[in-house]
Amino acid sequence: MASMTALRGSFRIVGRVICGHHYRACRRVQSIKSDYPVIKNLPLRYSVQCRFFRSSTVTSGQIVQFKLSDIGEGITEVTVKEWYVKEGDSVSQFDSICEVQSDKASVTITSRYDGVIRKLYYNIDDIAFVGKPLVDIETDAVKDVASEEDVVEAPAVSHEEQTHQEIKGHKTLATPAVRRLAMENNIKLSEVVGTGKDGRILKEDILDYLAKQTGAILPPSPELEIIPPPPKAEPSPALAKTEPRVATKPVTKPVVFTGKDRTEPVKGFQKAMVKTMSAALKIPHFGYCDEIDVSQLVQLRQDIKASSEARGIKLSFMPFFLKATSLGLLQYPVLNASVDENCQNITYKASHNIGIAMDTQQGLIVPNVKNVQSLSIFEIAAELNRLQTLGSTGQLGTTELTGGTFTLSNIGTIGGTYAKPVIMPPEVAIGAVGKIQVLPRFNSKGEVTKAHIMNVSWSADHRIIDGATMSRFSNLWKSYLENPASMLLDLK
C-alpha cells in the first residue's frame, strides 16, 4: 500500500511536469494531448493538471493600477516630490515608489505588489489626487498562482468561474508605512484594533499592540547614562571678562535678475499656511508682551551643557521654555484648550503637545513635542534634536505635524525681539520668544549690572481667554525662567 502511494505521488509530479511542458508550448491548457505513453494508463485524471494552471488569474502578468491611497487628515491631493523608480524597474512589496508632499507632511509611498513598473502617471512637482492611479505595475504571474497542494484538493471549476470568483473577507485599512511596521514586527493586521477613521489602523495602534504583547512602552526611550560634568577650570583674569560673540554671517547666494514676472502655484506647506491663516482671521486676537531676565538660566545651561553633549544631545534654551510652558499650562488649562467652530464648547486637552515653529527650505512648519508634561528637560531636548533633523531633511511626517495643543515660536534664532504671533486653529494661544540680549539693568541695590534680557510676545483667543489669565500665566512662566531652580518643585 505504501509503495502504491509513493508511486502515485511520483506519477502526479511527472504529470504536472508534462502538463507544464504542453502549456508552455501552446499557451493553452484546455487541450492537453495524451501523446505520452508513460501516463496513458495511469489512474490520474487530466482535470487535476488543468486545475493547476487555471488557478492563475493572469498567466502572462497582470497590469495593476496602483492608486494613491487616502493618507488621512482629509488630504485629497499631494505634490510628487521625487520618484524612486522608473519605468521598467522591478519592485517588491514595501519598496519605496515615490515621495509625495501634502499641505501637512511629506510621505513615502511604498509598493503593495511584486512586479515591474510599466507606467508613471506624474512628473516631478505634478499634483497627484487621492484615489487616482499613481503607477501601473505588472504583477508577477507566478505570485498569482495558488499553491499546488491547495489546487489539487480544491473542487474543479471552469475558467470563467475561477476568474470571477471573489474571496470575501474583512478589508483592513492601513497605510503602506503601517503595514510595513506590522510586517517587521510579525503582527497580523487582523488582530489589531484600528482607532482611525472607519477603523483605519494607525501607527499608534501597532505600537500599543506591541506594548501589550511585550509589556513595554514603545518606542523605548534611550537609556540615559549619568555622566558627571567635567571639572571647570579656573578662568584667568583675561578670560573673566565677557567673551565677545562672533557674529555669524548669513550665507547668501548671488541673486540673478531675470527681468521677467513669474507665476507659481501655491502648494505644499505654503498651501497649508494659506488655509490655516485664513481660518485664523476669524479669531479675535489680543496680545501681551513682557521682558524676562534669564541670566540664571543662561548660567544653568552653561553648567550642564557639557553633560548633555556627552550624551549626544544638543541642549538649547528651548527645552527650558517648553517645560516652563507645560508647568504653566497645568495651572491655566484654558490656554491648552480648543473650541468648536461655533464656539459653543471648550475642550480641555489632557496632553501638552507643544508645537515649535520651524523655518525650513520647504517653508514654515510646526512640529510638536508630544506629552511635554511627562518629559524631562533632557528628554525634551532629545525630541527637539530629532524633530530638527527630520525638518532639515524634509522627512517630518503627519504624526509630528498634527495634534498640537499650544505653540511656541522662537524668532530669536533669526534675530527678532518682539512679534505678533498668529494663533493656529484649533489652538487658543501662542507665544513668540525673541533673542537674548546682554543689556544694562538695575539690581536690587540700585546698581547697574549686566543682564541677559529676553522678550516674549503672547497672543490669545479673546473669546475664551481674558487679559488677566494671560498675564498670570506669563508671570508664572517668567518666574520659572528667571529662577530655574523653582521648576524643581513642580517637576515630576
Secondary structure, DSSP 8 states (H G I E B T S, - for coil): -HHHHHHHHHHHHHHHHHHHHHHHHHS-SS------GGGTTSS--HHHHHHHHHT-S-TT-EEEEEE----STT--EEEEEEES--TT-EE-TT-EEEEEE-SS-EEEEE-SS-EEEEEE---TT-EEETTSEEEEEEE-GGGGS--HHHHHHS----HHHHHH---------B-HHHHHHHHHTT--GGGS---SGGG-B-HHHHHHHHHHHHSS-SS-----------------TTTSS------------------S-------HHHHHHHHHHHHHTTS-EEEEEEEEE-HHHHHHHHHHHHHHHHTT----SHHHHHHHHHHHHHH-GGGGEEE-TTS--EEE-SS--EEE-EEETTEEE--EETTGGG--HHHHHHHHHHHHHHHHTT---HHHHS--SEEEEEGGGTT-S-------TT--EEEEEEEEEEEEEE-TTS-EEEEEEEEEEEEEETTT--HHHHHHHHHHHHHHHHSGGGGGGT--
